[in-house]
């Protein structure tokens, strides 16, 4: 049970909802689904990875990653690359088109966040940024496995 006052919890819940909204709006009108984008974002962050690794990080079955990769390969957003040391291992990596799509979503997020942050006094923004950095550190501290960060 938490010792944080209800009004503080509610404020963080609202902020979470607002930030998830920013993330989801950044994906509007893109040519991929949310699950497909999550795979692309993971590959952008971690680089070339096996389907097995991607499935583990995304918390989905390997067959789900295979289906996502099939669609993203067909649309030109990701490539399958054979491992030169073991031809049975196939890795996934972003194509320039996939990288551009992830960057486009990130730019949309920064633009929307920037518009809102511009309306907040610089001192308040700095305090908020410090609190958010601390919050992020605490979430990392709680994670037993750093690879479990969920890309969105």
ZAFI-190313 format. One record per residue (C-alpha): residue number from 1; x, y, z. Coordinates in Angstrom, 3 decimals, always signed. Example, Ala and Ser with C-alpha at 12.3 -4.5 7.8 and 13.67 -1.06 7.14 Angstrom:
BEGIN
+-----+----------+----------+----------+
!   i !        x !        y !        z !
+-----+----------+----------+----------+
!   1 !  +12.300 !   -4.500 !   +7.800 !
!   2 !  +13.670 !   -1.060 !   +7.140 !
+-----+----------+----------+----------+
# end
This chain:
BEGIN
+-----+----------+----------+----------+
!   i !        x !        y !        z !
+-----+----------+----------+----------+
!   1 !   +0.000 !   +0.000 !   +0.000 !
!   2 !   +1.280 !   +3.444 !   -0.813 !
!   3 !   +1.739 !   +6.281 !   +1.624 !
!   4 !   +1.385 !   +8.912 !   -1.093 !
!   5 !   -1.689 !  +11.108 !   -0.674 !
!   6 !   -4.583 !  +10.371 !   -3.013 !
!   7 !   -4.334 !  +13.778 !   -4.705 !
!   8 !   -0.670 !  +13.133 !   -5.563 !
!   9 !   -1.471 !   +9.689 !   -6.964 !
!  10 !   -4.300 !  +11.177 !   -8.998 !
!  11 !   -1.975 !  +13.846 !  -10.424 !
!  12 !   +0.490 !  +11.167 !  -11.571 !
!  13 !   -2.318 !   +9.056 !  -12.997 !
!  14 !   -3.552 !  +12.032 !  -15.013 !
!  15 !   -0.028 !  +12.823 !  -16.209 !
!  16 !   +0.424 !   +9.197 !  -17.253 !
!  17 !   -2.807 !   +9.312 !  -19.239 !
!  18 !   -1.814 !  +12.596 !  -20.867 !
!  19 !   +1.648 !  +11.345 !  -21.825 !
!  20 !   +0.283 !   +8.081 !  -23.226 !
!  21 !   -2.111 !  +10.234 !  -25.259 !
!  22 !   +0.829 !  +12.193 !  -26.663 !
!  23 !   +2.553 !   +8.922 !  -27.573 !
!  24 !   -0.539 !   +7.504 !  -29.258 !
!  25 !   -1.311 !  +10.714 !  -31.159 !
!  26 !   +2.240 !  +10.684 !  -32.489 !
!  27 !   +1.345 !   +7.462 !  -34.312 !
!  28 !   -1.813 !   +8.755 !  -35.986 !
!  29 !   -1.805 !   +8.586 !  -39.773 !
!  30 !   +1.342 !   +6.470 !  -39.858 !
!  31 !   +1.222 !   +3.427 !  -42.080 !
!  32 !   +1.821 !   +0.930 !  -39.256 !
!  33 !   -0.187 !   -0.391 !  -36.324 !
!  34 !   +0.738 !   +0.204 !  -32.675 !
!  35 !   +2.200 !   -3.325 !  -32.259 !
!  36 !   +4.221 !   -2.846 !  -35.451 !
!  37 !   +5.461 !   +0.527 !  -34.238 !
!  38 !   +6.529 !   -0.979 !  -30.916 !
!  39 !   +8.731 !   -3.459 !  -32.780 !
!  40 !  +10.205 !   -0.663 !  -34.915 !
!  41 !  +10.837 !   +1.480 !  -31.830 !
!  42 !  +12.557 !   -1.432 !  -30.116 !
!  43 !  +14.834 !   -1.969 !  -33.112 !
!  44 !  +15.565 !   +1.773 !  -33.255 !
!  45 !  +16.587 !   +1.690 !  -29.600 !
!  46 !  +18.472 !   -1.605 !  -29.477 !
!  47 !  +19.679 !   -2.078 !  -33.036 !
!  48 !  +19.749 !   -5.359 !  -34.888 !
!  49 !  +18.043 !   -8.038 !  -32.755 !
!  50 !  +16.721 !  -11.558 !  -33.072 !
!  51 !  +13.001 !  -12.252 !  -33.103 !
!  52 !  +13.415 !  -14.159 !  -29.853 !
!  53 !  +14.978 !  -11.156 !  -28.136 !
!  54 !  +12.291 !   -8.825 !  -29.512 !
!  55 !   +9.527 !  -11.141 !  -28.314 !
!  56 !  +11.022 !  -11.266 !  -24.832 !
!  57 !  +11.352 !   -7.471 !  -24.546 !
!  58 !   +7.893 !   -6.825 !  -25.985 !
!  59 !   +6.349 !   -9.524 !  -23.798 !
!  60 !   +4.737 !  -11.359 !  -26.707 !
!  61 !   +5.036 !  -14.786 !  -28.304 !
!  62 !   +7.723 !  -15.368 !  -30.896 !
!  63 !   +5.048 !  -16.109 !  -33.489 !
!  64 !   +3.606 !  -12.618 !  -32.921 !
!  65 !   +6.960 !  -11.030 !  -33.685 !
!  66 !   +7.248 !  -13.202 !  -36.801 !
!  67 !   +3.858 !  -11.964 !  -38.055 !
!  68 !   +4.747 !   -8.335 !  -37.249 !
!  69 !   +8.103 !   -8.730 !  -38.979 !
!  70 !   +6.447 !  -10.285 !  -42.039 !
!  71 !   +4.191 !   -7.253 !  -42.444 !
!  72 !   +6.965 !   -4.745 !  -41.753 !
!  73 !   +9.299 !   -6.509 !  -44.161 !
!  74 !   +6.616 !   -6.471 !  -46.861 !
!  75 !   +6.031 !   -2.733 !  -46.305 !
!  76 !   +9.773 !   -1.981 !  -46.448 !
!  77 !  +10.175 !   -0.892 !  -42.826 !
!  78 !  +12.412 !   -3.702 !  -41.646 !
!  79 !  +14.905 !   -6.148 !  -43.082 !
!  80 !  +15.797 !   -9.688 !  -42.137 !
!  81 !  +19.530 !  -10.234 !  -41.964 !
!  82 !  +21.330 !  -13.574 !  -41.683 !
!  83 !  +23.975 !  -13.874 !  -38.990 !
!  84 !  +27.309 !  -14.459 !  -40.787 !
!  85 !  +28.526 !  -16.750 !  -37.983 !
!  86 !  +25.352 !  -18.855 !  -37.872 !
!  87 !  +23.096 !  -18.859 !  -40.919 !
!  88 !  +20.226 !  -20.379 !  -38.904 !
!  89 !  +19.946 !  -17.160 !  -36.885 !
!  90 !  +18.050 !  -14.363 !  -38.563 !
!  91 !  +18.114 !  -10.884 !  -37.100 !
!  92 !  +15.728 !   -7.990 !  -37.652 !
!  93 !  +16.851 !   -4.449 !  -38.342 !
!  94 !  +15.294 !   -1.199 !  -39.448 !
!  95 !  +15.482 !   -0.060 !  -43.017 !
!  96 !  +15.948 !   +3.651 !  -43.748 !
!  97 !  +12.161 !   +3.809 !  -44.266 !
!  98 !  +11.552 !   +2.239 !  -40.839 !
!  99 !  +14.048 !   +4.575 !  -39.171 !
! 100 !  +12.368 !   +7.570 !  -40.817 !
! 101 !   +8.950 !   +6.471 !  -39.529 !
! 102 !  +10.204 !   +6.150 !  -35.933 !
! 103 !  +11.883 !   +9.552 !  -36.199 !
! 104 !   +8.680 !  +11.078 !  -37.564 !
! 105 !   +6.709 !   +9.822 !  -34.543 !
! 106 !   +9.395 !  +11.133 !  -32.175 !
! 107 !   +9.305 !  +14.547 !  -33.861 !
! 108 !   +5.518 !  +14.660 !  -33.450 !
! 109 !   +5.880 !  +13.886 !  -29.745 !
! 110 !   +8.522 !  +16.554 !  -29.236 !
! 111 !   +6.403 !  +19.091 !  -31.094 !
! 112 !   +3.280 !  +18.428 !  -29.007 !
! 113 !   +5.227 !  +18.311 !  -25.742 !
! 114 !   +7.068 !  +21.499 !  -26.690 !
! 115 !   +3.813 !  +23.337 !  -27.343 !
! 116 !   +2.534 !  +22.425 !  -23.885 !
! 117 !   +5.848 !  +23.023 !  -22.105 !
! 118 !   +6.128 !  +26.473 !  -23.690 !
! 119 !   +3.041 !  +27.428 !  -21.681 !
! 120 !   +4.691 !  +26.561 !  -18.358 !
! 121 !   +7.014 !  +28.903 !  -16.483 !
! 122 !  +10.691 !  +27.842 !  -16.938 !
! 123 !  +11.206 !  +27.321 !  -13.184 !
! 124 !   +8.169 !  +25.033 !  -12.989 !
! 125 !   +9.368 !  +23.137 !  -16.072 !
! 126 !  +12.790 !  +22.609 !  -14.490 !
! 127 !  +11.254 !  +21.295 !  -11.262 !
! 128 !   +8.942 !  +19.009 !  -13.203 !
! 129 !  +11.844 !  +17.698 !  -15.313 !
! 130 !  +13.812 !  +16.909 !  -12.164 !
! 131 !  +10.874 !  +15.038 !  -10.644 !
! 132 !  +10.287 !  +13.097 !  -13.858 !
! 133 !  +13.979 !  +12.130 !  -14.035 !
! 134 !  +13.793 !  +10.879 !  -10.448 !
! 135 !  +10.605 !   +8.969 !  -11.228 !
! 136 !  +12.310 !   +7.357 !  -14.226 !
! 137 !  +15.292 !   +6.337 !  -12.070 !
! 138 !  +12.961 !   +4.722 !   -9.529 !
! 139 !  +11.242 !   +2.734 !  -12.241 !
! 140 !  +14.641 !   +1.569 !  -13.488 !
! 141 !  +15.637 !   +0.630 !   -9.925 !
! 142 !  +12.508 !   -1.529 !   -9.593 !
! 143 !  +13.160 !   -3.369 !  -12.834 !
! 144 !  +15.063 !   -6.581 !  -12.337 !
! 145 !  +15.644 !   -6.799 !  -16.068 !
! 146 !  +16.571 !   -3.589 !  -17.940 !
! 147 !  +15.510 !   -5.138 !  -21.249 !
! 148 !  +11.871 !   -5.098 !  -20.051 !
! 149 !  +11.423 !   -1.432 !  -20.964 !
! 150 !   +8.339 !   -1.339 !  -23.135 !
! 151 !   +8.819 !   +0.756 !  -26.268 !
! 152 !   +5.911 !   +2.945 !  -27.279 !
+-----+----------+----------+----------+
# end
